[in-house]
Amino acid sequence: MAHFIANNNEVKKGTTWESQPVQTDFAEFITGSFFSEQGGTLEIQQTFEYPKNHENDEKALEGVHWDIVTQVTVAAKEGKGFQIFALAPYFRLVYKNSSGVDDKAVRAYARAQEKGRV
């Protein structure tokens, strides 16, 4: 069971925050929750392309195309849960702060899980 956690990241107004790629292994679902003080859009992106360098955050995503995208609209100060099918072996979260104010409390939790397992 692979997972990703980001707690209290700051995302400046009009900018984007991206998680590092997570491997889904044999999972059937990608589940998680997301909270931000400001409104925006969360994308759960998936790919079949192998991230080239897992050890180097700068180069891990070079040349990777995230072709499978599920969008979730995030309202200010309202937590949002999600559960989608794991269609590809890698996923990441991308949040776009579309408000005119810096977001000082972005919390993202996600994991790939097998059916019937907590």
KOLGU-4560 file (N, C-alpha, C; in nm, 3 decimals, padded with zeros to 5 digits):
<recs>
<n_xx: 00.085 n_yy: -00.117 n_zz: 00.000 ca_xx: 00.000 ca_yy: 00.000 ca_zz: 00.000 c_xx: 00.090 c_yy: 00.124 c_zz: 00.000 mol: A seq: 1 type: MET>
<n_xx: 00.091 n_yy: 00.196 n_zz: -00.110 ca_xx: 00.170 ca_yy: 00.318 ca_zz: -00.121 c_xx: 00.088 c_yy: 00.436 c_zz: -00.072 mol: A seq: 2 type: ALA>
<n_xx: 00.157 n_yy: 00.537 n_zz: -00.018 ca_xx: 00.081 ca_yy: 00.653 ca_zz: 00.030 c_xx: 00.163 c_yy: 00.781 c_zz: 00.015 mol: A seq: 3 type: HIS>
<n_xx: 00.093 n_yy: 00.893 n_zz: 00.027 ca_xx: 00.154 ca_yy: 01.024 ca_zz: 00.018 c_xx: 00.087 c_yy: 01.115 c_zz: 00.119 mol: A seq: 4 type: PHE>
<n_xx: 00.167 n_yy: 01.194 n_zz: 00.189 ca_xx: 00.114 ca_yy: 01.288 ca_zz: 00.287 c_xx: 00.187 c_yy: 01.421 c_zz: 00.272 mol: A seq: 5 type: ILE>
<n_xx: 00.112 n_yy: 01.530 n_zz: 00.270 ca_xx: 00.168 ca_yy: 01.665 ca_zz: 00.274 c_xx: 00.087 c_yy: 01.742 c_zz: 00.376 mol: A seq: 6 type: ALA>
<n_xx: 00.154 n_yy: 01.801 n_zz: 00.472 ca_xx: 00.082 ca_yy: 01.866 ca_zz: 00.581 c_xx: 00.123 c_yy: 02.012 c_zz: 00.590 mol: A seq: 7 type: ASN>
<n_xx: 00.024 n_yy: 02.101 n_zz: 00.583 ca_xx: 00.041 ca_yy: 02.244 ca_zz: 00.600 c_xx: 00.144 c_yy: 02.306 c_zz: 00.506 mol: A seq: 8 type: ASN>
<n_xx: 00.137 n_yy: 02.270 n_zz: 00.379 ca_xx: 00.219 ca_yy: 02.337 ca_zz: 00.278 c_xx: 00.159 c_yy: 02.472 c_zz: 00.246 mol: A seq: 9 type: ASN>
<n_xx: 00.243 n_yy: 02.566 n_zz: 00.206 ca_xx: 00.196 ca_yy: 02.696 ca_zz: 00.163 c_xx: 00.197 c_yy: 02.701 c_zz: 00.011 mol: A seq: 10 type: GLU>
<n_xx: 00.086 n_yy: 02.746 n_zz: -00.048 ca_xx: 00.075 ca_yy: 02.759 ca_zz: -00.192 c_xx: 00.038 c_yy: 02.904 c_zz: -00.222 mol: A seq: 11 type: VAL>
<n_xx: 00.128 n_yy: 02.975 n_zz: -00.287 ca_xx: 00.105 ca_yy: 03.116 ca_zz: -00.318 c_xx: -00.012 c_yy: 03.132 c_zz: -00.415 mol: A seq: 12 type: LYS>
<n_xx: -00.075 n_yy: 03.249 n_zz: -00.412 ca_xx: -00.190 ca_yy: 03.275 ca_zz: -00.500 c_xx: -00.150 c_yy: 03.256 c_zz: -00.645 mol: A seq: 13 type: LYS>
<n_xx: -00.239 n_yy: 03.189 n_zz: -00.720 ca_xx: -00.219 ca_yy: 03.167 ca_zz: -00.862 c_xx: -00.112 c_yy: 03.066 c_zz: -00.898 mol: A seq: 14 type: GLY>
<n_xx: -00.056 n_yy: 02.994 n_zz: -00.799 ca_xx: 00.049 ca_yy: 02.896 ca_zz: -00.829 c_xx: -00.002 c_yy: 02.753 c_zz: -00.812 mol: A seq: 15 type: THR>
<n_xx: 00.084 n_yy: 02.658 n_zz: -00.846 ca_xx: 00.049 ca_yy: 02.517 ca_zz: -00.843 c_xx: 00.143 c_yy: 02.441 c_zz: -00.752 mol: A seq: 16 type: THR>
<n_xx: 00.089 n_yy: 02.348 n_zz: -00.674 ca_xx: 00.168 ca_yy: 02.257 ca_zz: -00.591 c_xx: 00.154 c_yy: 02.117 c_zz: -00.649 mol: A seq: 17 type: TRP>
<n_xx: 00.266 n_yy: 02.044 n_zz: -00.661 ca_xx: 00.265 ca_yy: 01.909 ca_zz: -00.717 c_xx: 00.333 c_yy: 01.813 c_zz: -00.620 mol: A seq: 18 type: GLU>
<n_xx: 00.271 n_yy: 01.699 n_zz: -00.599 ca_xx: 00.336 ca_yy: 01.596 ca_zz: -00.517 c_xx: 00.434 c_yy: 01.517 c_zz: -00.602 mol: A seq: 19 type: SER>
<n_xx: 00.519 n_yy: 01.443 n_zz: -00.538 ca_xx: 00.606 ca_yy: 01.350 ca_zz: -00.609 c_xx: 00.522 c_yy: 01.229 c_zz: -00.653 mol: A seq: 20 type: GLN>
<n_xx: 00.565 n_yy: 01.155 n_zz: -00.754 ca_xx: 00.488 ca_yy: 01.039 ca_zz: -00.798 c_xx: 00.486 c_yy: 00.928 c_zz: -00.694 mol: A seq: 21 type: PRO>
<n_xx: 00.375 n_yy: 00.857 n_zz: -00.689 ca_xx: 00.358 ca_yy: 00.743 ca_zz: -00.598 c_xx: 00.322 c_yy: 00.622 c_zz: -00.683 mol: A seq: 22 type: VAL>
<n_xx: 00.379 n_yy: 00.510 n_zz: -00.650 ca_xx: 00.351 ca_yy: 00.387 ca_zz: -00.724 c_xx: 00.227 c_yy: 00.321 c_zz: -00.667 mol: A seq: 23 type: GLN>
<n_xx: 00.136 n_yy: 00.276 n_zz: -00.754 ca_xx: 00.013 ca_yy: 00.214 ca_zz: -00.707 c_xx: 00.028 c_yy: 00.065 c_zz: -00.679 mol: A seq: 24 type: THR>
<n_xx: 00.137 n_yy: 00.004 n_zz: -00.726 ca_xx: 00.160 ca_yy: -00.140 ca_zz: -00.710 c_xx: 00.040 c_yy: -00.217 c_zz: -00.764 mol: A seq: 25 type: ASP>
<n_xx: -00.024 n_yy: -00.300 n_zz: -00.681 ca_xx: -00.138 ca_yy: -00.380 ca_zz: -00.726 c_xx: -00.272 c_yy: -00.325 c_zz: -00.675 mol: A seq: 26 type: PHE>
<n_xx: -00.273 n_yy: -00.198 n_zz: -00.638 ca_xx: -00.392 ca_yy: -00.137 ca_zz: -00.582 c_xx: -00.502 c_yy: -00.122 c_zz: -00.686 mol: A seq: 27 type: ALA>
<n_xx: -00.625 n_yy: -00.120 n_zz: -00.637 ca_xx: -00.741 ca_yy: -00.100 ca_zz: -00.724 c_xx: -00.795 c_yy: 00.042 c_zz: -00.717 mol: A seq: 28 type: GLU>
<n_xx: -00.768 n_yy: 00.111 n_zz: -00.606 ca_xx: -00.822 ca_yy: 00.245 ca_zz: -00.585 c_xx: -00.712 c_yy: 00.341 c_zz: -00.540 mol: A seq: 29 type: PHE>
<n_xx: -00.735 n_yy: 00.469 n_zz: -00.568 ca_xx: -00.657 ca_yy: 00.577 ca_zz: -00.509 c_xx: -00.756 c_yy: 00.655 c_zz: -00.424 mol: A seq: 30 type: ILE>
<n_xx: -00.729 n_yy: 00.663 n_zz: -00.295 ca_xx: -00.820 ca_yy: 00.732 ca_zz: -00.203 c_xx: -00.742 c_yy: 00.838 c_zz: -00.128 mol: A seq: 31 type: THR>
<n_xx: -00.815 n_yy: 00.936 n_zz: -00.078 ca_xx: -00.748 ca_yy: 01.038 ca_zz: 00.000 c_xx: -00.840 c_yy: 01.151 c_zz: 00.041 mol: A seq: 32 type: GLY>
<n_xx: -00.779 n_yy: 01.251 n_zz: 00.102 ca_xx: -00.854 ca_yy: 01.370 ca_zz: 00.141 c_xx: -00.766 c_yy: 01.492 c_zz: 00.114 mol: A seq: 33 type: SER>
<n_xx: -00.833 n_yy: 01.606 n_zz: 00.099 ca_xx: -00.762 ca_yy: 01.730 ca_zz: 00.068 c_xx: -00.832 c_yy: 01.845 c_zz: 00.138 mol: A seq: 34 type: PHE>
<n_xx: -00.752 n_yy: 01.938 n_zz: 00.193 ca_xx: -00.805 ca_yy: 02.058 ca_zz: 00.258 c_xx: -00.718 c_yy: 02.176 c_zz: 00.221 mol: A seq: 35 type: PHE>
<n_xx: -00.782 n_yy: 02.289 n_zz: 00.198 ca_xx: -00.707 ca_yy: 02.414 ca_zz: 00.178 c_xx: -00.790 c_yy: 02.530 c_zz: 00.232 mol: A seq: 36 type: SER>
<n_xx: -00.720 n_yy: 02.634 n_zz: 00.275 ca_xx: -00.790 ca_yy: 02.752 ca_zz: 00.326 c_xx: -00.854 c_yy: 02.832 c_zz: 00.213 mol: A seq: 37 type: GLU>
<n_xx: -00.797 n_yy: 02.823 n_zz: 00.093 ca_xx: -00.849 ca_yy: 02.896 ca_zz: -00.023 c_xx: -00.906 c_yy: 02.798 c_zz: -00.125 mol: A seq: 38 type: GLN>
<n_xx: -00.991 n_yy: 02.847 n_zz: -00.212 ca_xx: -01.048 ca_yy: 02.762 ca_zz: -00.315 c_xx: -00.952 c_yy: 02.734 c_zz: -00.429 mol: A seq: 39 type: GLY>
<n_xx: -00.977 n_yy: 02.624 n_zz: -00.498 ca_xx: -00.892 ca_yy: 02.589 ca_zz: -00.611 c_xx: -00.935 c_yy: 02.459 c_zz: -00.674 mol: A seq: 40 type: GLY>
<n_xx: -00.843 n_yy: 02.397 n_zz: -00.747 ca_xx: -00.870 ca_yy: 02.272 ca_zz: -00.815 c_xx: -00.764 c_yy: 02.169 c_zz: -00.780 mol: A seq: 41 type: THR>
<n_xx: -00.809 n_yy: 02.050 n_zz: -00.743 ca_xx: -00.720 ca_yy: 01.938 ca_zz: -00.717 c_xx: -00.731 c_yy: 01.842 c_zz: -00.834 mol: A seq: 42 type: LEU>
<n_xx: -00.617 n_yy: 01.797 n_zz: -00.884 ca_xx: -00.615 ca_yy: 01.695 ca_zz: -00.988 c_xx: -00.545 c_yy: 01.571 c_zz: -00.933 mol: A seq: 43 type: GLU>
<n_xx: -00.606 n_yy: 01.455 n_zz: -00.956 ca_xx: -00.541 ca_yy: 01.328 ca_zz: -00.928 c_xx: -00.497 c_yy: 01.279 c_zz: -01.066 mol: A seq: 44 type: ILE>
<n_xx: -00.367 n_yy: 01.282 n_zz: -01.091 ca_xx: -00.313 ca_yy: 01.250 ca_zz: -01.222 c_xx: -00.249 c_yy: 01.112 c_zz: -01.219 mol: A seq: 45 type: GLN>
<n_xx: -00.265 n_yy: 01.037 n_zz: -01.328 ca_xx: -00.208 ca_yy: 00.903 ca_zz: -01.338 c_xx: -00.131 c_yy: 00.889 c_zz: -01.469 mol: A seq: 46 type: GLN>
<n_xx: -00.031 n_yy: 00.800 n_zz: -01.467 ca_xx: 00.048 ca_yy: 00.776 ca_zz: -01.587 c_xx: 00.099 c_yy: 00.632 c_zz: -01.591 mol: A seq: 47 type: THR>
<n_xx: 00.123 n_yy: 00.586 n_zz: -01.713 ca_xx: 00.187 ca_yy: 00.457 ca_zz: -01.734 c_xx: 00.338 c_yy: 00.473 c_zz: -01.753 mol: A seq: 48 type: PHE>
<n_xx: 00.384 n_yy: 00.597 n_zz: -01.765 ca_xx: 00.525 ca_yy: 00.622 ca_zz: -01.788 c_xx: 00.604 c_yy: 00.615 c_zz: -01.657 mol: A seq: 49 type: GLU>
<n_xx: 00.716 n_yy: 00.552 n_zz: -01.661 ca_xx: 00.800 ca_yy: 00.534 ca_zz: -01.543 c_xx: 00.876 c_yy: 00.663 c_zz: -01.512 mol: A seq: 50 type: TYR>
<n_xx: 00.856 n_yy: 00.722 n_zz: -01.395 ca_xx: 00.936 ca_yy: 00.839 ca_zz: -01.359 c_xx: 01.084 c_yy: 00.801 c_zz: -01.360 mol: A seq: 51 type: PRO>
<n_xx: 01.164 n_yy: 00.878 n_zz: -01.430 ca_xx: 01.302 ca_yy: 00.841 ca_zz: -01.459 c_xx: 01.394 c_yy: 00.833 c_zz: -01.337 mol: A seq: 52 type: LYS>
<n_xx: 01.378 n_yy: 00.921 n_zz: -01.240 ca_xx: 01.472 ca_yy: 00.926 ca_zz: -01.130 c_xx: 01.398 c_yy: 00.953 c_zz: -01.000 mol: A seq: 53 type: ASN>
<n_xx: 01.364 n_yy: 00.848 n_zz: -00.928 ca_xx: 01.289 ca_yy: 00.863 ca_zz: -00.803 c_xx: 01.369 c_yy: 00.933 c_zz: -00.694 mol: A seq: 54 type: HIS>
<n_xx: 01.501 n_yy: 00.923 n_zz: -00.700 ca_xx: 01.585 ca_yy: 00.980 ca_zz: -00.595 c_xx: 01.606 c_yy: 01.131 c_zz: -00.611 mol: A seq: 55 type: GLU>
<n_xx: 01.583 n_yy: 01.184 n_zz: -00.730 ca_xx: 01.607 ca_yy: 01.324 ca_zz: -00.757 c_xx: 01.474 c_yy: 01.394 c_zz: -00.784 mol: A seq: 56 type: ASN>
<n_xx: 01.426 n_yy: 01.474 n_zz: -00.688 ca_xx: 01.296 ca_yy: 01.540 ca_zz: -00.701 c_xx: 01.288 c_yy: 01.628 c_zz: -00.825 mol: A seq: 57 type: ASP>
<n_xx: 01.400 n_yy: 01.690 n_zz: -00.863 ca_xx: 01.401 ca_yy: 01.779 ca_zz: -00.978 c_xx: 01.383 c_yy: 01.703 c_zz: -01.110 mol: A seq: 58 type: GLU>
<n_xx: 01.441 n_yy: 01.584 n_zz: -01.119 ca_xx: 01.442 ca_yy: 01.511 ca_zz: -01.246 c_xx: 01.339 c_yy: 01.398 c_zz: -01.253 mol: A seq: 59 type: LYS>
<n_xx: 01.274 n_yy: 01.368 n_zz: -01.144 ca_xx: 01.182 ca_yy: 01.253 ca_zz: -01.141 c_xx: 01.070 c_yy: 01.264 c_zz: -01.244 mol: A seq: 60 type: ALA>
<n_xx: 01.025 n_yy: 01.384 n_zz: -01.271 ca_xx: 00.909 ca_yy: 01.402 ca_zz: -01.358 c_xx: 00.944 c_yy: 01.449 c_zz: -01.499 mol: A seq: 61 type: LEU>
<n_xx: 01.072 n_yy: 01.459 n_zz: -01.532 ca_xx: 01.110 ca_yy: 01.503 ca_zz: -01.665 c_xx: 01.058 c_yy: 01.407 c_zz: -01.771 mol: A seq: 62 type: GLU>
<n_xx: 00.986 n_yy: 01.460 n_zz: -01.868 ca_xx: 00.940 ca_yy: 01.380 ca_zz: -01.981 c_xx: 00.820 c_yy: 01.290 c_zz: -01.953 mol: A seq: 63 type: GLY>
<n_xx: 00.762 n_yy: 01.298 n_zz: -01.832 ca_xx: 00.647 ca_yy: 01.214 ca_zz: -01.798 c_xx: 00.519 c_yy: 01.287 c_zz: -01.840 mol: A seq: 64 type: VAL>
<n_xx: 00.430 n_yy: 01.215 n_zz: -01.908 ca_xx: 00.300 ca_yy: 01.270 ca_zz: -01.948 c_xx: 00.191 c_yy: 01.212 c_zz: -01.858 mol: A seq: 65 type: HIS>
<n_xx: 00.119 n_yy: 01.300 n_zz: -01.792 ca_xx: 00.011 ca_yy: 01.258 ca_zz: -01.701 c_xx: -00.119 c_yy: 01.266 c_zz: -01.779 mol: A seq: 66 type: TRP>
<n_xx: -00.152 n_yy: 01.157 n_zz: -01.849 ca_xx: -00.263 ca_yy: 01.158 ca_zz: -01.943 c_xx: -00.400 c_yy: 01.129 c_zz: -01.881 mol: A seq: 67 type: ASP>
<n_xx: -00.402 n_yy: 01.065 n_zz: -01.765 ca_xx: -00.529 ca_yy: 01.032 ca_zz: -01.700 c_xx: -00.547 c_yy: 01.130 c_zz: -01.584 mol: A seq: 68 type: ILE>
<n_xx: -00.647 n_yy: 01.218 n_zz: -01.594 ca_xx: -00.664 ca_yy: 01.325 ca_zz: -01.495 c_xx: -00.807 c_yy: 01.327 c_zz: -01.444 mol: A seq: 69 type: VAL>
<n_xx: -00.822 n_yy: 01.325 n_zz: -01.313 ca_xx: -00.952 ca_yy: 01.343 ca_zz: -01.248 c_xx: -00.946 c_yy: 01.475 c_zz: -01.171 mol: A seq: 70 type: THR>
<n_xx: -01.040 n_yy: 01.566 n_zz: -01.199 ca_xx: -01.042 ca_yy: 01.697 ca_zz: -01.134 c_xx: -01.145 c_yy: 01.702 c_zz: -01.022 mol: A seq: 71 type: GLN>
<n_xx: -01.107 n_yy: 01.768 n_zz: -00.913 ca_xx: -01.196 ca_yy: 01.788 ca_zz: -00.799 c_xx: -01.192 c_yy: 01.937 c_zz: -00.764 mol: A seq: 72 type: VAL>
<n_xx: -01.307 n_yy: 02.002 n_zz: -00.761 ca_xx: -01.313 ca_yy: 02.142 ca_zz: -00.720 c_xx: -01.308 c_yy: 02.149 c_zz: -00.568 mol: A seq: 73 type: THR>
<n_xx: -01.220 n_yy: 02.236 n_zz: -00.517 ca_xx: -01.199 ca_yy: 02.249 ca_zz: -00.374 c_xx: -01.252 c_yy: 02.385 c_zz: -00.329 mol: A seq: 74 type: VAL>
<n_xx: -01.346 n_yy: 02.384 n_zz: -00.235 ca_xx: -01.398 ca_yy: 02.508 ca_zz: -00.179 c_xx: -01.310 c_yy: 02.549 c_zz: -00.060 mol: A seq: 75 type: ALA>
<n_xx: -01.305 n_yy: 02.678 n_zz: -00.032 ca_xx: -01.225 ca_yy: 02.729 ca_zz: 00.078 c_xx: -01.271 c_yy: 02.669 c_zz: 00.211 mol: A seq: 76 type: ALA>
<n_xx: -01.175 n_yy: 02.623 n_zz: 00.288 ca_xx: -01.197 ca_yy: 02.570 ca_zz: 00.424 c_xx: -01.297 c_yy: 02.456 c_zz: 00.430 mol: A seq: 77 type: LYS>
<n_xx: -01.303 n_yy: 02.376 n_zz: 00.325 ca_xx: -01.394 ca_yy: 02.262 ca_zz: 00.321 c_xx: -01.317 c_yy: 02.139 c_zz: 00.275 mol: A seq: 78 type: GLU>
<n_xx: -01.297 n_yy: 02.044 n_zz: 00.363 ca_xx: -01.225 ca_yy: 01.923 ca_zz: 00.329 c_xx: -01.300 c_yy: 01.842 c_zz: 00.223 mol: A seq: 79 type: GLY>
<n_xx: -01.223 n_yy: 01.773 n_zz: 00.141 ca_xx: -01.282 ca_yy: 01.696 ca_zz: 00.031 c_xx: -01.217 c_yy: 01.558 c_zz: 00.029 mol: A seq: 80 type: LYS>
<n_xx: -01.300 n_yy: 01.454 n_zz: 00.024 ca_xx: -01.249 ca_yy: 01.319 ca_zz: 00.011 c_xx: -01.267 c_yy: 01.270 c_zz: -00.131 mol: A seq: 81 type: GLY>
<n_xx: -01.183 n_yy: 01.174 n_zz: -00.171 ca_xx: -01.196 ca_yy: 01.120 ca_zz: -00.307 c_xx: -01.158 c_yy: 00.973 c_zz: -00.308 mol: A seq: 82 type: PHE>
<n_xx: -01.217 n_yy: 00.902 n_zz: -00.402 ca_xx: -01.185 ca_yy: 00.762 ca_zz: -00.429 c_xx: -01.205 c_yy: 00.740 c_zz: -00.578 mol: A seq: 83 type: GLN>
<n_xx: -01.097 n_yy: 00.702 n_zz: -00.646 ca_xx: -01.105 ca_yy: 00.676 ca_zz: -00.790 c_xx: -01.035 c_yy: 00.544 c_zz: -00.820 mol: A seq: 84 type: ILE>
<n_xx: -01.064 n_yy: 00.488 n_zz: -00.936 ca_xx: -00.996 ca_yy: 00.365 ca_zz: -00.977 c_xx: -00.851 c_yy: 00.394 c_zz: -01.011 mol: A seq: 85 type: PHE>
<n_xx: -00.763 n_yy: 00.306 n_zz: -00.971 ca_xx: -00.622 ca_yy: 00.313 ca_zz: -01.009 c_xx: -00.612 c_yy: 00.250 c_zz: -01.148 mol: A seq: 86 type: ALA>
<n_xx: -00.593 n_yy: 00.332 n_zz: -01.248 ca_xx: -00.588 ca_yy: 00.286 ca_zz: -01.386 c_xx: -00.446 c_yy: 00.268 c_zz: -01.436 mol: A seq: 87 type: LEU>
<n_xx: -00.349 n_yy: 00.331 n_zz: -01.370 ca_xx: -00.210 ca_yy: 00.330 ca_zz: -01.415 c_xx: -00.119 c_yy: 00.304 c_zz: -01.296 mol: A seq: 88 type: ALA>
<n_xx: 00.007 n_yy: 00.269 n_zz: -01.320 ca_xx: 00.095 ca_yy: 00.232 ca_zz: -01.211 c_xx: 00.152 c_yy: 00.348 c_zz: -01.127 mol: A seq: 89 type: PRO>
<n_xx: 00.133 n_yy: 00.473 n_zz: -01.170 ca_xx: 00.183 ca_yy: 00.588 ca_zz: -01.094 c_xx: 00.076 c_yy: 00.695 c_zz: -01.086 mol: A seq: 90 type: TYR>
<n_xx: 00.075 n_yy: 00.767 n_zz: -00.971 ca_xx: -00.016 ca_yy: 00.881 ca_zz: -00.958 c_xx: 00.053 c_yy: 00.993 c_zz: -00.882 mol: A seq: 91 type: PHE>
<n_xx: -00.004 n_yy: 01.112 n_zz: -00.894 ca_xx: 00.040 ca_yy: 01.227 ca_zz: -00.815 c_xx: -00.079 c_yy: 01.320 c_zz: -00.797 mol: A seq: 92 type: ARG>
<n_xx: -00.066 n_yy: 01.412 n_zz: -00.702 ca_xx: -00.168 ca_yy: 01.513 ca_zz: -00.678 c_xx: -00.114 c_yy: 01.648 c_zz: -00.724 mol: A seq: 93 type: LEU>
<n_xx: -00.200 n_yy: 01.727 n_zz: -00.786 ca_xx: -00.164 ca_yy: 01.862 ca_zz: -00.829 c_xx: -00.276 c_yy: 01.956 c_zz: -00.784 mol: A seq: 94 type: VAL>
<n_xx: -00.239 n_yy: 02.061 n_zz: -00.710 ca_xx: -00.336 ca_yy: 02.159 ca_zz: -00.661 c_xx: -00.305 c_yy: 02.296 c_zz: -00.718 mol: A seq: 95 type: TYR>
<n_xx: -00.406 n_yy: 02.360 n_zz: -00.775 ca_xx: -00.393 ca_yy: 02.496 ca_zz: -00.829 c_xx: -00.472 c_yy: 02.591 c_zz: -00.740 mol: A seq: 96 type: LYS>
<n_xx: -00.402 n_yy: 02.684 n_zz: -00.676 ca_xx: -00.465 ca_yy: 02.786 ca_zz: -00.593 c_xx: -00.515 c_yy: 02.895 c_zz: -00.686 mol: A seq: 97 type: ASN>
<n_xx: -00.644 n_yy: 02.894 n_zz: -00.714 ca_xx: -00.702 ca_yy: 02.989 ca_zz: -00.808 c_xx: -00.758 c_yy: 03.114 c_zz: -00.739 mol: A seq: 98 type: SER>
<n_xx: -00.740 n_yy: 03.123 n_zz: -00.607 ca_xx: -00.788 ca_yy: 03.241 ca_zz: -00.536 c_xx: -00.685 c_yy: 03.354 c_zz: -00.550 mol: A seq: 99 type: SER>
<n_xx: -00.721 n_yy: 03.470 n_zz: -00.506 ca_xx: -00.630 ca_yy: 03.584 ca_zz: -00.511 c_xx: -00.551 c_yy: 03.601 c_zz: -00.383 mol: A seq: 100 type: GLY>
<n_xx: -00.547 n_yy: 03.496 n_zz: -00.299 ca_xx: -00.482 ca_yy: 03.504 ca_zz: -00.168 c_xx: -00.390 c_yy: 03.383 c_zz: -00.150 mol: A seq: 101 type: VAL>
<n_xx: -00.277 n_yy: 03.402 n_zz: -00.083 ca_xx: -00.189 ca_yy: 03.290 ca_zz: -00.052 c_xx: -00.261 c_yy: 03.190 c_zz: 00.038 mol: A seq: 102 type: ASP>
<n_xx: -00.236 n_yy: 03.064 n_zz: 00.016 ca_xx: -00.297 ca_yy: 02.955 ca_zz: 00.094 c_xx: -00.191 c_yy: 02.901 c_zz: 00.188 mol: A seq: 103 type: ASP>
<n_xx: -00.210 n_yy: 02.919 n_zz: 00.318 ca_xx: -00.107 ca_yy: 02.882 ca_zz: 00.415 c_xx: -00.129 c_yy: 02.746 c_zz: 00.481 mol: A seq: 104 type: LYS>
<n_xx: -00.236 n_yy: 02.678 n_zz: 00.448 ca_xx: -00.263 ca_yy: 02.550 ca_zz: 00.513 c_xx: -00.322 c_yy: 02.450 c_zz: 00.414 mol: A seq: 105 type: ALA>
<n_xx: -00.237 n_yy: 02.393 n_zz: 00.331 ca_xx: -00.280 ca_yy: 02.289 ca_zz: 00.237 c_xx: -00.241 c_yy: 02.155 c_zz: 00.296 mol: A seq: 106 type: VAL>
<n_xx: -00.340 n_yy: 02.066 n_zz: 00.309 ca_xx: -00.313 ca_yy: 01.931 ca_zz: 00.362 c_xx: -00.363 c_yy: 01.829 c_zz: 00.261 mol: A seq: 107 type: ARG>
<n_xx: -00.277 n_yy: 01.738 n_zz: 00.222 ca_xx: -00.312 ca_yy: 01.636 ca_zz: 00.123 c_xx: -00.271 c_yy: 01.499 c_zz: 00.175 mol: A seq: 108 type: ALA>
<n_xx: -00.363 n_yy: 01.406 n_zz: 00.167 ca_xx: -00.338 ca_yy: 01.267 ca_zz: 00.206 c_xx: -00.392 c_yy: 01.178 c_zz: 00.095 mol: A seq: 109 type: TYR>
<n_xx: -00.311 n_yy: 01.085 n_zz: 00.049 ca_xx: -00.356 ca_yy: 00.995 ca_zz: -00.056 c_xx: -00.282 c_yy: 00.862 c_zz: -00.043 mol: A seq: 110 type: ALA>
<n_xx: -00.352 n_yy: 00.756 n_zz: -00.085 ca_xx: -00.289 ca_yy: 00.624 ca_zz: -00.086 c_xx: -00.354 c_yy: 00.538 c_zz: -00.191 mol: A seq: 111 type: ARG>
<n_xx: -00.276 n_yy: 00.441 n_zz: -00.234 ca_xx: -00.327 ca_yy: 00.341 ca_zz: -00.326 c_xx: -00.361 c_yy: 00.220 c_zz: -00.241 mol: A seq: 112 type: ALA>
<n_xx: -00.483 n_yy: 00.167 n_zz: -00.256 ca_xx: -00.522 ca_yy: 00.056 ca_zz: -00.170 c_xx: -00.594 c_yy: -00.053 c_zz: -00.248 mol: A seq: 113 type: GLN>
<n_xx: -00.585 n_yy: -00.172 n_zz: -00.193 ca_xx: -00.654 ca_yy: -00.286 ca_zz: -00.251 c_xx: -00.798 c_yy: -00.288 c_zz: -00.204 mol: A seq: 114 type: GLU>
<n_xx: -00.884 n_yy: -00.347 n_zz: -00.281 ca_xx: -01.026 ca_yy: -00.357 ca_zz: -00.245 c_xx: -01.040 c_yy: -00.434 c_zz: -00.116 mol: A seq: 115 type: LYS>
<n_xx: -01.121 n_yy: -00.381 n_zz: -00.026 ca_xx: -01.151 ca_yy: -00.451 ca_zz: 00.099 c_xx: -01.047 c_yy: -00.431 c_zz: 00.208 mol: A seq: 116 type: GLY>
<n_xx: -00.939 n_yy: -00.358 n_zz: 00.181 ca_xx: -00.838 ca_yy: -00.333 ca_zz: 00.282 c_xx: -00.843 c_yy: -00.189 c_zz: 00.327 mol: A seq: 117 type: ARG>
<n_xx: -00.818 n_yy: -00.166 n_zz: 00.453 ca_xx: -00.820 ca_yy: -00.031 ca_zz: 00.508 c_xx: -00.680 c_yy: 00.028 c_zz: 00.504 mol: A seq: 118 type: VAL>
</recs>
